Amino acid sequence: MFRRLFSKAKKNTDFSIMPKTTTNNEDRAERLINEYGFDFDSISKTEIRTLIETELFEFQQGSSEYIRLLCGYLYCIGDETDIDLIKKAKYEINFDVGQMIDGAWIENLENKNPDDRVRLINEFISYYKNYFGLDTTST
């Protein structure tokens, strides 16, 4: 059954169909990175927004890392119209999720400092490459 769900999620990029458990949330985050990578120009903002909205509506304990990744993707895509959705994820779910989502992402989208933006994106990429043991020589 798990293999069937994984295949369907990979094919349709519908990560919300996966059963939600604490360990599965890290799996969902890793699959998301494998699906999208770090080429933020090619990531569908609409898909990321939909996944965040699904998590807001159907939150389950243990999904902090997955939601952090989704919000980080939205930050790296860099549209200031997404500030409210990132704030909603940071401040309206619970303390744990709020601590995971970097407030500097919100501040940077608001103040548009390009030097900070480059640093924050590089930190985001480095964090996930280290977290999941990915190749750290390429982006």
Helices and strands as residue ranges (DSSP letters): H 2-12, G 15-17, H 22-36, G 40-42, H 45-57, H 64-77, G 80-82, H 83-92, H 95-100, H 103-111, H 114-131
